[in-house]
Amino acid sequence: MRPTQAPARGSRTAARRAQPASRSSSAARPRLQAVTLAPRVRSKLQLEIQLVVFATLALVAFGLVMVFSATSASATLGGENAGAYLERQAIYACIGVAGLIVLSRLDYHRLRIFVPPLLLASLGLCLAVLVAGVQVNGASRWFVVGPISIQPSELLKLALALWVSVRLARRPPPETLGELARPLGLIVGVSCGLVVIEPDLGTAVAILIMVGAAMLVAGTPLGLLTRATVLAGGLALAAVWAQPYRRDRVLAFLHPWSDSQGGGYQTIQSLIGLGSGGLFGRGLGEGVQKIHYLPEAHTDMIAAVVGEELGLIGMVVLIGAYAVLAWAGLRIALACRDPFGKTLAVSLTTMICGQAALNLAAVLGLAPLTGITLPFVSYGGSSLVVSLLAVGIILNIALNHEAQPQAPVRGRSRRNSRSSHARAGRR
């Protein structure tokens, strides 16, 4: 038998060289996996995304039920179609959900292109509604085209949320009142002025709260925010005192029983409905205040109908749904590393939940009546569609806040002139 030949030196050298290479490649694998952070961040946000979707759809479905409950009795007594309001609200809900799906799939970074024309269009519509709008209860807030009514101030809130977020993301936050006034304060002031002239003071207050939240998360000093809040509050008090009906509302809020048939009538009827509901309520559809007692039962005061028919438990569940939506939206904003996405998520979350807080405070007698709707629940096509579009953008931020382009790095080798993505070093 022939003896086994020893391997050649070249093969030994090649084997030795191959062993460190295999070790380095196996050690590099976990490092490369650790660099890929997007799937981990998205997995953390799955709970927030599910809560936003569930709370939104639950509020929309609940709103359809309560709109029918608040309008069917009075419509039947008036000889009209009992489901007319429900049918129109359902159409608006379908349009809004379709827009939510589209905006949740479109990268929110692309919305920057549409911000200037959207802001100009919304300001133009708010100016045009003062001339060609339909007056309801002394207010000119809507365009009516056949069975469709459009409220431009709702579109203006969405446009301002986008514009303010783009502005604060591109420039450093203002540090003085002069920097705040140009152009952020000017645009917001003109927008609020057009809304107040309609008149719609509640929407103007909601806009100021939304802009204040965006400035806070963008890093604006608290001292400047305090001075700006005092200035805006002074202007709001001047606007209230300038109109007799606004002044009567504030005085009626302080002493509603002193003018029970005038300025305090709506607040008193709301409190009567909430008190008569008790713990479990009269039952769905069994409310009495909505039948020619409680004005605007299907829009501004629909929470009073909820309290009367579903009781304290129904109100707690309703408030809890908005609290869950606010928590999930702010969690999405905190997880976003993009300044534009972070500010936009806070703005849209505050736009929805801040308006809900104002409406519920007025219904509970904790604040003067402002005339704004309860998002997702009150009857109103413009409010419902815009709120659903805002939720679609929030979901998009949760899904795409890590999808940012990486900076290409030139290869050092002359043979490989293509660009390669930057990778983490060994240390």
N, C-alpha and C positions, 0 to 999 in steps of 0.2 A: 504493500500500500504506500501511496505517495504521501509525504507529510503535507499537512495543510499549510498553504502559502499564507504568509503574513500580509496584511493589507498594505498597500503602497502608502508611502509618506504623503503623497498628494491627497489620497482619500481621507487619511487621518486628519490632515489639516482642514480639509473641507468639512469634515464632521464637526471638528472643534469650532469652526466658524459658524456652522449652522446652529449649534446649540445655543449660544448667546442670542442669536437672531430670533430663535423661536421663543426664548424667555422674554426678550424685549417686546416681541409682538403680543405674547400673552399678557404681559404686564400693561401694555398700552390699551388693551381692550377695555378694562374697567375705567381707565382715565377718560377715554373717548365717550363711554356711556355716561360718565358723571357730568361731562360738558353738556349733554343734551338734556336741558332742563324743562323744555316745553311740555312733554307729556306729563311730568310730575306736577307742574303747576296746574295744568288743565285738570288732572285728576283731583287735585285739592278743591278746585272750583266746581266740581260736578254737583256737590250739595247745594251751593249757591244758585247754580243754573236751574236745578230742579225746583228749588223753592221759589225762584222768580216766576218760572213758568206756571207752577201749580197755583201760587197766590193770584197771579194775573187772571188765569182762566177761571179760577173759582170766583173771583170778584165779578168778572164779566157775566158768568152764568147766574150768579146771585143777583146782579143788577137787572138782568132780563126778567127774572121772577118778580123782583120788587117793583119794577116799572109796570108790569102787568097788574100787580096787586094794587098799586097806587092809582091807576088810571081806569081800570075796567069798570068799577062801580059808577063813577061819575059819568063815564062815557055811555054806559047803559041807561042811566037815568036821563041823559040828554038825548037819547035816541040815536046815538052814534055807534060805530063799530067798536066793540069792547077790546079788540086786539089790535087796533090801529097803531097805537104807540109801540106796542111790542113788535109788530112787524117792521116798523121803520128802525127801531133800535137794533133788531136782529140783522137787518141789512148793513147798518153801520158797523156792527160787530164783525160781520164777515169781511167787510172791506178792511177794517183795522187789523184783523188777524192775518189776512193776506199780506198787508204791508209789514206786519211784524215778521212774518216768515222771510220776506224778501230782504229786509234790512238785517236780519240776523245772519244771512248768508253772504251779504255784501261786506267787504272789508271796510271797517269804519274809517280808515285813513283816507279812503276815496271821497268821503263826504266833504272834505275841505274844499273841493272844487265847486260844490253847489252852495256853499255858505253865502258868498256875496249876493248872487241873484236871489236866493231864498229870503235873505234879510230885506233887500230892496223891494221884493214883491210883497212881503208881509206888511212892510211899512206903507207901501202904496195902497194896499187893500184896507188897512186901518184908516188911512186918510180918506179913501173913497167911501167907506161905510158911513162916514159922518154926513155925506151928501146924498148918497143913493141907497142907504140902508133902510131897512124896515124898522119902524119904531114899535117897541113892545113895552108897555108900562113906562113910557117916557124915556126909554133908552134905545139908542140906535146902534145896535151891536151886530146885526145879522144881515146877510144877503139871502134873499129867498128866491130860489129858482124852481118853480113848480112845487113839488113836495119836499125838495131838498133845501135845507137852511145851512149856511156857512157862517161861522164866527171867526173873523180874521185874527182876533186877539189870541186865540188858541194856537194858530200857526205862528204868530209872533213869538210866543214863549219858546217854541221849539227852535226857531231861527236864532233867537238871542242866546239860547243855551249853546248852540253850535258856534256862534260867532265869538262869544265871550271865552269859550274854551280854546278856540284857535288863537285868539289874541293873547291870552295868558300863557299859552304854551310857547309862543314865538318870542315874546318879550319878557323881561324880568318883571316881577310884580311891582305895582306902584308903591312908592314910599311917602309921597306927599299928596295933599289934596289937588295940587296942580297937575301932577302926573296922573292922578285918578280921573280928573276931568277931561283929559285929552288922550284918546277919543272915547274911552270906555264910559265915563260918566255922561258925556254928551249923547252918545247913542242910546244908552239906557234911559236917560232923562227924557229924550224926545219920544221914545217908545212908551214910557209910562205916561207922559203928557197926553199922547193921542188916546191911550186907553182911558185915562181919567175923564177926558172930554166926552166920551161916548154916552153916558158915564159908566165906568166899571172900576171902582176903587179897589175891589177885592182882587182882581187880576193884577193890578199894578202892585199891590202889596206882595202877591205871590211871586211876581217877577223880581222884586227887590230881595226877597228872601233867597231865591234861587241864585241871583248874582252874588249875594253876600257869601253863600256857601262855596261858590266857585272861587271867589277871591281868597277865602280862608284856606282852602286846600292848596291853592297855588302859592301860598307863603306870604300873603300880604300882612304887614304888621298889625297887631291887635289894636294899637293906638289909632292907626288910620281907620280901621274898620269901626272903631267906637265913634270917632268923629263923623264918619260918613253916616253911621246909623242915626246919630243925633240930628244931623242935617236932614236926612230923609224923613225922620219922624216929625220934625218941625214942618216940613213941606206937606206931609200928609195931614197934620192937624190943621194947617191953613186951608187945604183943599176940603176938609170936612166942614170947617166953620164957614166956608164960602157959600155952601149950598144948604138951604134950610132943611131939606129932607135928610141929608146926611147928619146934620146937627141933631135932628129929631131922633134919628136912629141911635146915636151915641147916648143921648139923654134917656131914651127908652131902655137902652141896655142897662143903664145905672138904676133906673126906677121903672120897670116895665108896667107895674100895676097902677102907676099914676096916670097912665094913658092907655088903658086896657082896650079901648076901641080904636086907637090910632096907631102910633108908632110902636107900641108894645104888644099889639094884637098877635102878630106872628110868633113872637117869642113865647107869649103866654100859651098859645095853642100848641106849640111844640112841647113845652114843659108838661102840659096836661096829657098829651099823648104819651110822652115818656113815662110819666108817673102812673098812668092807667095801665101800662103794660105789665108792671110788676116784675117778678123774677122770670117767668116763663112766657109772658105775653098773652094776648087774647087769642092768638092763633093766626096762621097765615091766611090773609084775605079777610079777616074778621075785624079789621080796624075801623074806627068810626071817624076819627079826625080828618081823614083824607077826603071825606065826602062833604065838600063845601064848607069845611071848618078851617082846615090848615091850608093857607095859600101856598102855591108852588110845591105841592106835596110830591110831585114826581121829579122835580129838579133840585132846587136848593135844599128843601127840607125832607128829602127822602129818608134820611137817617131817623127822623122822628117817626116815620111810618114803621121802620125796622124796630125801633124801641117799643112801639105800641103793640105790634103783632108778634114779635119774637122775644120781647122782654129784655131784661138785663143780660141774659146769656147771649142773645143775638147781638147786642151791642158790643159785648166783650169779644166775641168771635170776630166781628167786623173790624174792630180796632186792632185786634191781634193780627189779622191778615195784612193790614197796612204796616204794622210793626215788623212782621216777617219780611215783607217786601223791602222795607227800608234797611233792615239789617243785611239782607243778602246783597242789595245794591251797593251799600257802603263797603261790604267785604270785597266785592268785585273791584271797586275803585281802589281800595288799599292794595290789592294784589297786582294791579296794573303798574308797570314800570314806565309806560309811556306818559309823559305829562299831559298830552292832549286827551288820551283815553281816560286818565285818572280824573281830570277836571270835568270832562264830559259826563262820566258816570255819576259823579257827585251832583252835577247840575240837574241831570234828568231825574235822578232819584229824589232830589229835593223838590223838583217841580211837581212830581206826582204826590209824594207823601206830605210835603208842605201844604199843598192845596187841600189835601184831605184833612190835615190838622186844623186849618182855618175853618173849613166847613163844619167839622164835628164840634169845634169850640163854639161856633155860632148857634148850632142846634141845641147844644147843652146849656146855653145861656152864659158861657164863659167869655164870650167876645161879642162885639156888635155884629149885626148881620152884614155880610159882605156881598151876597148875591152870586157867589161862585158855586160850582157844582161839586159833587163828590165823585172823584175819578172812578171810572169803570162801573159805577152803580147808578148815578143819576142819569136821567134821560137827557140826551144831547149828542148829536152826531159828531160835531167837531171835537168836543172834549174827548169822546171815546176813541176816535180814530187817532188823534194826536197822542194820546196817552199810550195806545198800543204801539204806535211807531216808536215812541221813546223807549218802551220795553224792548223792542226789537234791537235798537242800538245798544242798549245795556247788555243784552245777550251776546251781541256781536263783539263787544269789548271783552267779555269774559272768554270768548272763544279765540280771539285773534290778538290779544294784547301781547303775546310773545312772538308773533309772526312778524319780526322786523328784519329787514335786509342786513346781511353781514357785510362788513367791509372787505373787499377783495384785496389780497396781498400778492404782489408780483413774485414769481418763482425766481430763486437766485441763479438757477442753472440756465445757461444760454439755450440749451436744447429745449427746455420746457418754458416757453414764453407765455403760456396761458395763465390766467389768474386763478388762484386757489384761495379758499376760505381760511381765515385765521383759526389756529388751534391753540389749545393751552400747552404751555411748556411742561417739562418734566417736573419742575418745582412749583 
